[in-house]
Amino acid sequence: MKMKYSIALIVFLTSLIFAQSDLQIVENFKSEHKLLEISIEQSKSTSETAQRTEEVKAFKEKYAKHKQLLDKSLYPDNYSQMIVSLERKIQVSADRIARSETAEQKTEVLEQEVAGLTEQVNQMREEIRTLKEQNNTLIAELKELKRKKQTETAKYKELTTKVKDNIKKRDELIDALVDDVFGSIGPNQPITPDEQQKTIIKIENANVIDNIVSLAVDNIAYINSGSFKPGDFSELDSYHKDFNQKWSDLRPKLETVYSNTAADKNKFTTVDKMIADWGRNINRKIWDQIHSIYDVNNIVIENFRSSEEFYQNNLQYIESAIKNIPNLPVDSVTAQYDRFVTNVWDKEVSSEWIPLLMERNMLTSAQRDTLDARIVEWQKQAGVSTVNWTLIGSIIVLAAAILILIVVRMRSSKKPVNPKANEKTSEKEDDSTEA
């Protein structure tokens, strides 16, 4: 009886050992299969995929003798299917790497071709870089002179001319770069993949987009650091308009070459924003220039950046001055009126800047008329006489000119007669008589 129990126990333990051994085989198969999948996916070269192929062959041979066990344990998969899945992954990885290596080789060839064509591009790019560095220095000097209120000096005017010339040269160089890069490629024109890749390389080598952004940034810096007269803004507007038109013509060409990805769209949007900001800075500069007139004449008035702010802040100052007339000595009332109306409003703001504001739709005729009407009311209540000193000055100059002309004529009419000339005349008369 004991013998029977012993035999049964031995059979049970043996089957248990075999069961554990089978389970270990299945688990090892799964684990090694997973590791092979990961290594195949991480392969980066044809040599690595070849190595993975050998590893899969060894794996296949190692577990071939356990095929029946694995077929039962891996259900619904089986040994053969899982081996095939590894072989397919190797093929997919090999194809991917082959395409990548082919693309890299093609890119290298294209880069070599482009390199042979970009000597002139590199020279222009270097010139652009040099001009940009020069402009950074010049604009810094302009800002310093402006801070010192030396915007009317010969040095300031010389620096301004240099900045303008440098910007113009950079603009011309960028135009030449664009022509060299795109050649005959037009907007929305179909191009081959090789032409596309070659053009992208040339665009990146020439830093086309970065140079466009940089030029817009420098124009904004020039506007902010400069001091301008009303007549200067037509030139600033014209240049901004031309630059914007050139970008409008260039952008479709870039869109033809670049893929329509978010990164590419961001590049173009950056340029759009910089050019729009450039235009806004021109208008902002007009307001700043006008406000500087008040500052120079020690008139404290709130800053303005729009037609409504300009209108309200000036109106508030005028109304406050009218309201304070009874509380101030006559001399103070007259001095405040002369400082604002005579020295600022009549002399510069109304005569020079308001026509520009009206032309650019930055001030309405109703706002202008209201301000003029309130200034007339201020003059009446202040009891200030309206003397047109400009007219009086013109009359004085004209009268002086007339007086000088009269004096000159009177002097010329009193010139002494030349005696020798009279003698010669007499001799001629005597000869004529004798004849």
C-alpha positions as CSV (number, residue, x, y, z in Angstrom):
1,M,0.0,0.0,0.0
2,K,2.8,2.3,0.9
3,M,4.5,1.4,-2.4
4,K,1.4,2.5,-4.3
5,Y,1.4,5.9,-2.5
6,S,5.1,6.4,-3.2
7,I,4.7,5.7,-6.9
8,A,1.7,8.1,-7.2
9,L,3.7,10.8,-5.4
10,I,6.6,10.4,-7.7
11,V,4.4,10.6,-10.7
12,F,2.7,13.7,-9.4
13,L,5.9,15.5,-8.6
14,T,7.4,14.6,-11.9
15,S,4.4,16.0,-13.8
16,L,4.5,19.1,-11.7
17,I,8.2,19.6,-12.5
18,F,7.4,19.1,-16.2
19,A,4.5,21.6,-16.0
20,Q,6.8,24.2,-14.4
21,S,9.4,23.6,-17.0
22,D,6.9,24.1,-19.8
23,L,5.6,27.3,-18.3
24,Q,9.2,28.6,-18.1
25,I,9.7,27.8,-21.7
26,V,6.6,29.7,-22.8
27,E,7.5,32.7,-20.6
28,N,11.0,32.8,-21.9
29,F,9.7,32.6,-25.5
30,K,7.4,35.6,-24.9
31,S,10.1,37.6,-23.1
32,E,12.7,37.1,-25.8
33,H,10.2,37.7,-28.5
34,K,9.3,41.1,-27.0
35,L,13.0,42.1,-26.7
36,L,13.6,41.2,-30.3
37,E,10.6,43.4,-31.3
38,I,12.0,46.4,-29.4
39,S,15.5,45.9,-30.9
40,I,14.1,45.6,-34.4
41,E,12.1,48.9,-34.0
42,Q,15.2,50.7,-32.7
43,S,17.5,49.6,-35.6
44,K,19.0,52.6,-37.3
45,S,21.2,51.1,-40.1
46,T,21.2,48.3,-42.5
47,S,24.0,46.6,-40.5
48,E,21.7,46.6,-37.5
49,T,18.8,45.1,-39.3
50,A,21.1,42.4,-40.7
51,Q,22.2,41.6,-37.1
52,R,18.5,41.4,-36.0
53,T,17.8,39.0,-38.9
54,E,20.5,36.6,-37.5
55,E,19.1,36.9,-34.0
56,V,15.6,36.0,-35.2
57,K,16.9,33.0,-37.1
58,A,18.7,31.8,-33.9
59,F,15.5,32.5,-31.9
60,K,13.5,30.5,-34.4
61,E,15.9,27.5,-34.2
62,K,16.1,27.6,-30.4
63,Y,12.3,27.2,-29.9
64,A,11.5,25.0,-32.9
65,K,11.6,21.9,-30.7
66,H,8.9,23.4,-28.5
67,K,6.5,24.2,-31.3
68,Q,3.7,22.0,-30.2
69,L,3.9,23.4,-26.6
70,L,4.0,27.0,-27.8
71,D,1.1,26.5,-30.3
72,K,-1.1,25.3,-27.4
73,S,0.2,28.0,-24.9
74,L,0.1,31.0,-27.3
75,Y,-3.5,30.6,-28.5
76,P,-4.9,32.4,-30.5
77,D,-1.4,33.0,-31.8
78,N,1.1,30.2,-32.4
79,Y,4.8,29.7,-32.8
80,S,4.9,30.1,-36.6
81,Q,2.8,33.3,-36.5
82,M,5.0,35.0,-33.9
83,I,8.1,34.1,-35.8
84,V,6.6,35.5,-39.0
85,S,5.6,38.7,-37.2
86,L,9.3,39.3,-36.3
87,E,10.4,38.6,-39.8
88,R,7.9,41.2,-41.1
89,K,9.0,43.8,-38.6
90,I,12.6,43.3,-39.8
91,Q,11.5,43.9,-43.4
92,V,9.5,47.0,-42.5
93,S,12.5,48.3,-40.5
94,A,14.9,47.5,-43.4
95,D,12.7,49.4,-45.9
96,R,12.4,52.4,-43.6
97,I,16.2,52.5,-43.1
98,A,16.8,52.1,-46.8
99,R,14.5,55.0,-47.6
100,S,16.1,57.1,-45.0
101,E,19.6,56.4,-46.1
102,T,18.7,57.0,-49.8
103,A,17.1,60.3,-48.8
104,E,20.3,61.2,-46.8
105,Q,22.5,60.3,-49.8
106,K,20.3,62.3,-52.1
107,T,20.4,65.3,-49.7
108,E,24.2,65.1,-49.6
109,V,24.3,65.1,-53.4
110,L,21.9,68.1,-53.5
111,E,23.9,69.9,-50.9
112,Q,27.1,69.3,-53.0
113,E,25.3,70.7,-56.1
114,V,24.0,73.7,-54.2
115,A,27.4,74.3,-52.7
116,G,28.8,74.7,-56.1
117,L,26.1,77.4,-56.9
118,T,26.2,79.3,-53.6
119,E,29.5,81.1,-53.7
120,Q,27.7,84.3,-54.7
121,V,24.9,83.6,-52.2
122,N,27.4,83.3,-49.4
123,Q,29.1,86.5,-50.4
124,M,25.7,88.4,-50.4
125,R,24.8,86.8,-47.1
126,E,28.1,88.0,-45.6
127,E,27.5,91.5,-46.9
128,I,24.0,91.4,-45.3
129,R,25.5,90.3,-42.0
130,T,28.1,93.1,-42.1
131,L,25.5,95.7,-42.9
132,K,23.3,94.5,-40.1
133,E,26.1,94.8,-37.6
134,Q,26.9,98.3,-38.8
135,N,23.2,99.2,-38.5
136,N,23.1,98.0,-34.9
137,T,26.0,100.3,-34.1
138,L,24.5,103.3,-36.0
139,I,21.1,102.9,-34.4
140,A,22.6,102.7,-30.9
141,E,24.4,106.0,-31.7
142,L,21.1,107.5,-33.0
143,K,19.4,106.6,-29.8
144,E,22.1,108.1,-27.7
145,L,22.0,111.4,-29.6
146,K,18.2,111.4,-29.4
147,R,18.5,110.9,-25.6
148,K,20.8,113.9,-25.4
149,K,18.2,115.9,-27.5
150,Q,20.8,116.4,-30.3
151,T,18.5,115.4,-33.2
152,E,19.2,118.7,-35.1
153,T,23.0,118.2,-35.2
154,A,25.0,117.4,-38.3
155,K,26.2,114.2,-36.7
156,Y,22.6,113.0,-36.2
157,K,21.7,113.7,-39.8
158,E,24.8,111.9,-41.0
159,L,24.0,108.8,-39.0
160,T,20.4,108.9,-40.2
161,T,21.5,108.9,-43.8
162,K,23.9,106.0,-43.2
163,V,21.2,103.9,-41.6
164,K,18.8,104.6,-44.5
165,D,21.5,103.7,-47.0
166,N,22.4,100.5,-45.2
167,I,18.8,99.4,-45.0
168,K,18.4,100.1,-48.7
169,K,21.5,98.1,-49.6
170,R,20.3,95.1,-47.4
171,D,17.0,95.3,-49.1
172,E,18.6,95.1,-52.6
173,L,20.8,92.2,-51.5
174,I,17.8,90.3,-50.2
175,D,16.1,90.8,-53.5
176,A,19.1,89.4,-55.3
177,L,19.2,86.4,-52.9
178,V,15.5,85.7,-53.5
179,D,16.1,85.9,-57.3
180,D,19.1,83.5,-57.0
181,V,17.2,81.0,-54.8
182,F,14.0,80.8,-56.8
183,G,15.2,81.4,-60.3
184,S,12.2,80.7,-62.6
185,I,10.0,79.1,-59.9
186,G,6.7,81.0,-59.8
187,P,3.9,80.9,-57.2
188,N,1.8,77.7,-57.2
189,Q,4.0,76.3,-59.9
190,P,4.4,72.5,-59.8
191,I,8.0,71.4,-59.1
192,T,9.8,68.1,-58.9
193,P,10.8,66.7,-55.5
194,D,14.5,67.2,-56.3
195,E,13.8,70.9,-57.3
196,Q,11.9,71.3,-54.1
197,Q,14.6,69.8,-51.9
198,K,17.3,71.8,-53.7
199,T,15.4,75.1,-53.3
200,I,14.7,74.4,-49.6
201,I,18.5,73.9,-49.0
202,K,19.2,77.2,-50.9
203,I,16.6,79.0,-48.8
204,E,18.0,77.8,-45.6
205,N,21.6,78.5,-46.7
206,A,20.7,82.0,-47.7
207,N,18.7,82.6,-44.5
208,V,16.0,84.2,-46.6
209,I,13.2,84.3,-44.1
210,D,15.5,85.3,-41.2
211,N,16.9,88.1,-43.3
212,I,13.4,89.4,-44.1
213,V,12.4,89.4,-40.4
214,S,15.7,91.0,-39.5
215,L,15.3,93.8,-42.0
216,A,11.7,94.5,-40.7
217,V,13.0,94.6,-37.1
218,D,15.8,97.1,-38.1
219,N,13.3,99.3,-39.9
220,I,11.2,99.4,-36.7
221,A,14.3,100.2,-34.7
222,Y,15.2,103.0,-37.1
223,I,11.7,104.5,-36.9
224,N,11.8,104.3,-33.1
225,S,15.2,105.8,-32.8
226,G,14.8,108.5,-35.4
227,S,13.4,112.0,-35.4
228,F,11.2,112.9,-38.3
229,K,9.4,115.8,-39.9
230,P,5.9,115.5,-41.4
231,G,7.3,115.3,-44.9
232,D,9.4,112.3,-44.0
233,F,6.5,110.0,-43.5
234,S,5.5,109.7,-47.1
235,E,8.9,108.1,-47.8
236,L,8.6,105.8,-44.7
237,D,5.1,104.8,-45.9
238,S,6.3,104.2,-49.5
239,Y,9.2,101.9,-48.4
240,H,6.9,99.9,-46.0
241,K,4.3,99.5,-48.8
242,D,6.9,98.3,-51.3
243,F,8.4,95.9,-48.8
244,N,5.0,94.5,-47.9
245,Q,4.2,94.0,-51.7
246,K,7.5,92.2,-52.2
247,W,6.6,89.8,-49.3
248,S,3.1,89.3,-50.7
249,D,4.8,88.2,-54.0
250,L,7.4,86.0,-52.3
251,R,5.1,84.2,-49.9
252,P,3.2,82.1,-52.5
253,K,6.6,80.9,-53.9
254,L,7.7,79.8,-50.4
255,E,4.4,78.0,-49.9
256,T,5.0,76.2,-53.2
257,V,8.4,74.9,-51.9
258,Y,7.6,74.3,-48.3
259,S,5.1,71.7,-47.0
260,N,2.0,73.1,-45.4
261,T,3.0,72.2,-41.8
262,A,2.4,74.2,-38.6
263,A,6.1,75.0,-38.4
264,D,6.2,76.4,-41.9
265,K,3.0,78.4,-41.3
266,N,4.6,79.9,-38.2
267,K,7.6,81.1,-40.2
268,F,5.3,83.0,-42.6
269,T,3.1,84.3,-39.8
270,T,6.1,85.7,-38.1
271,V,7.0,87.8,-41.2
272,D,3.3,88.9,-41.5
273,K,3.3,90.1,-37.9
274,M,6.6,91.9,-38.2
275,I,5.5,93.8,-41.3
276,A,2.2,94.7,-39.7
277,D,4.0,95.9,-36.6
278,W,6.3,98.0,-38.8
279,G,3.3,99.8,-40.2
280,R,1.8,100.4,-36.7
281,N,5.2,101.8,-35.5
282,I,5.1,104.4,-38.3
283,N,1.7,105.7,-37.0
284,R,3.0,105.5,-33.4
285,K,6.0,107.5,-34.4
286,I,3.8,110.3,-35.7
287,W,2.0,110.6,-32.3
288,D,5.4,110.5,-30.5
289,Q,6.8,113.3,-32.7
290,I,3.8,115.5,-32.1
291,H,3.9,114.9,-28.3
292,S,7.6,115.8,-28.3
293,I,6.7,119.3,-29.5
294,Y,4.7,119.7,-26.2
295,D,7.6,118.4,-24.2
296,V,10.1,120.8,-25.7
297,N,7.8,123.7,-24.8
298,N,7.3,122.4,-21.3
299,I,3.6,121.7,-21.8
300,V,2.4,118.9,-19.6
301,I,-0.2,116.9,-21.6
302,E,-1.1,113.2,-21.4
303,N,0.5,111.0,-24.0
304,F,-1.7,110.0,-27.0
305,R,-1.6,107.1,-29.4
306,S,-4.9,107.5,-31.3
307,S,-7.0,110.2,-32.8
308,E,-9.4,110.1,-29.8
309,E,-6.6,110.3,-27.3
310,F,-5.1,113.3,-29.2
311,Y,-8.4,115.0,-29.3
312,Q,-9.4,114.4,-25.7
313,N,-6.1,115.2,-24.2
314,N,-5.7,118.5,-26.1
315,L,-9.3,119.4,-25.4
316,Q,-8.9,118.7,-21.7
317,Y,-5.8,120.9,-21.6
318,I,-7.6,123.8,-23.4
319,E,-10.8,123.5,-21.2
320,S,-8.6,123.5,-18.1
321,A,-6.8,126.6,-19.2
322,I,-10.1,128.4,-19.9
323,K,-11.5,127.3,-16.5
324,N,-8.4,128.7,-14.7
325,I,-8.4,132.1,-16.3
326,P,-10.2,133.8,-13.4
327,N,-7.7,132.3,-10.9
328,L,-4.5,133.5,-12.6
329,P,-2.7,136.8,-13.2
330,V,-3.1,138.3,-16.6
331,D,0.6,137.8,-17.4
332,S,0.3,134.1,-16.5
333,V,-2.9,133.7,-18.7
334,T,-1.2,135.3,-21.6
335,A,2.0,133.3,-21.2
336,Q,0.1,130.0,-21.0
337,Y,-1.9,130.9,-24.1
338,D,1.2,132.0,-26.1
339,R,3.1,128.9,-25.1
340,F,0.4,126.5,-26.2
341,V,-1.3,128.3,-29.0
342,T,1.4,130.5,-30.5
343,N,4.5,128.3,-30.0
344,V,2.9,124.8,-30.3
345,W,-0.5,124.7,-31.9
346,D,-0.3,127.5,-34.6
347,K,3.4,127.2,-35.2
348,E,3.8,123.4,-35.6
349,V,0.8,121.2,-34.7
350,S,-2.0,122.8,-36.7
351,S,0.1,124.1,-39.6
352,E,2.4,121.0,-40.1
353,W,1.1,117.9,-38.4
354,I,-2.7,118.1,-38.5
355,P,-2.7,118.1,-42.3
356,L,-0.7,114.8,-42.1
357,L,-3.1,113.4,-39.6
358,M,-6.1,114.3,-41.8
359,E,-4.4,112.8,-44.9
360,R,-3.8,109.5,-43.0
361,N,-7.3,109.4,-41.5
362,M,-5.8,109.7,-38.0
363,L,-8.0,112.7,-37.1
364,T,-11.5,113.7,-38.1
365,S,-12.5,117.1,-39.4
366,A,-15.0,117.3,-36.6
367,Q,-12.3,116.8,-34.0
368,R,-10.0,119.4,-35.6
369,D,-12.8,122.0,-35.9
370,T,-13.8,121.5,-32.2
371,L,-10.3,122.1,-31.0
372,D,-9.9,125.2,-33.2
373,A,-13.2,126.5,-31.9
374,R,-12.2,126.0,-28.3
375,I,-8.9,127.8,-28.9
376,V,-10.8,130.8,-30.3
377,E,-12.9,130.8,-27.2
378,W,-9.8,130.6,-25.0
379,Q,-8.3,133.6,-26.9
380,K,-11.5,135.6,-26.3
381,Q,-11.8,134.8,-22.6
382,A,-8.1,135.4,-22.1
383,G,-8.3,138.8,-23.9
384,V,-5.3,138.0,-26.0
385,S,-5.1,140.0,-29.3
386,T,-4.7,137.9,-32.4
387,V,-1.6,139.3,-34.2
388,N,-0.5,137.5,-37.3
389,W,3.2,137.9,-36.7
390,T,4.0,135.8,-39.8
391,L,2.1,138.3,-42.0
392,I,3.7,141.3,-40.2
393,G,7.2,139.8,-40.7
394,S,6.5,139.2,-44.4
395,I,5.3,142.8,-44.8
396,I,8.5,144.1,-43.1
397,V,10.8,142.0,-45.3
398,L,8.9,143.1,-48.4
399,A,9.1,146.8,-47.3
400,A,12.8,146.5,-46.6
401,A,13.4,145.0,-50.1
402,I,11.5,147.8,-51.8
403,L,13.4,150.4,-49.8
404,I,16.8,148.9,-50.8
405,L,15.7,148.8,-54.4
406,I,14.7,152.5,-54.3
407,V,18.1,153.5,-52.7
408,V,20.1,151.6,-55.3
409,R,18.2,153.3,-58.1
410,M,18.6,156.7,-56.6
411,R,22.4,156.2,-56.3
412,S,22.7,155.0,-59.8
413,S,20.9,158.0,-61.2
414,K,23.3,160.4,-59.4
415,K,26.5,158.9,-60.9
416,P,29.0,161.6,-62.1
417,V,29.5,162.0,-65.8
418,N,32.8,160.8,-67.3
419,P,34.7,164.0,-68.7
420,K,36.7,162.0,-71.2
421,A,33.6,160.5,-72.7
422,N,32.3,164.1,-73.2
423,E,35.5,165.2,-74.9
424,K,35.3,162.3,-77.4
425,T,31.7,163.2,-78.1
426,S,32.7,166.8,-78.8
427,E,35.5,165.8,-81.1
428,K,33.1,163.6,-83.1
429,E,30.7,166.5,-83.4
430,D,33.4,168.9,-84.7
431,D,34.6,166.4,-87.3
432,S,31.1,166.1,-88.5
433,T,30.7,169.9,-88.8
434,E,33.9,170.3,-90.8
435,A,32.8,167.6,-93.2
